[in-house]
Amino acid sequence: MVSTDLIIYPVKNKVLSSNTYVIASAGDNKCVIIDPGMDGAAIDTLIEEKKLFPTDVIATHGHFDHVGSVAFFQKKYGARFHMHQLDVKPLKSVNFYLKIVKIEGRIEVPVPGTLWTSDNEDFQSGHFHFEVYNFPGHTNGSCVIKTGNSLFTGDTLYAKGVGINHFPGYDNNKLRSSVNRIFEMFDKDMMVYPGHGGFDSLGNIESGNVELKEFLGVNSEV
């Protein structure tokens, strides 16, 4: 059963301004964290202020700015960590990638408790129900997480711009295919919560993200 009183608390991480989302509901202190970046202290401050308890952590993909503080929440709260098996390799390489982009610091590499293996899986956390879809391109194991009327798209789909990267596993053609499939599969009034930048409805993104239209080869002229 999907909670009808979903509350989404966004947190902007300092490193690469990645977005973390804390998912909660009225009348319950349990929460789920999506893409905990490297600013674990800021995420935990919000959790403590809202008197929440994270039971699960979900990563849309394995890059360092989306898994940077997973181990912190595993240790402090015993939170279970879930991601797609196709992103285990980039997960294990997070500190190598940090050096490549010349970001100081080191991440404690978390160990997933659940590895999704298929293109579409269901995931239950308390009364939260999530649908998990593998959309490769940004990475092989990149996923979109659906709950209620919300899509958490990681770096697969932004409200503005395109999630291009130069790390191993990135594929332009796969990303184009995945974005087109997202537009085909989901209702246009669904709210999209990306891994970076602001959020918007899927319909507004499809019609108004000019850089994405160019990337997809769509004629943006009226």
Helices and strands as residue ranges (DSSP letters): E 6-12, G 15-17, E 19-25, E 28-34, H 40-49, E 53-58, H 64-67, H 70-77, E 80-84, G 85-87, H 88-92, H 94-100, E 114-116, E 120-125, E 128-134, E 143-147, E 150-154, H 172-185, E 191-194, E 200-201, H 202-208, H 210-216
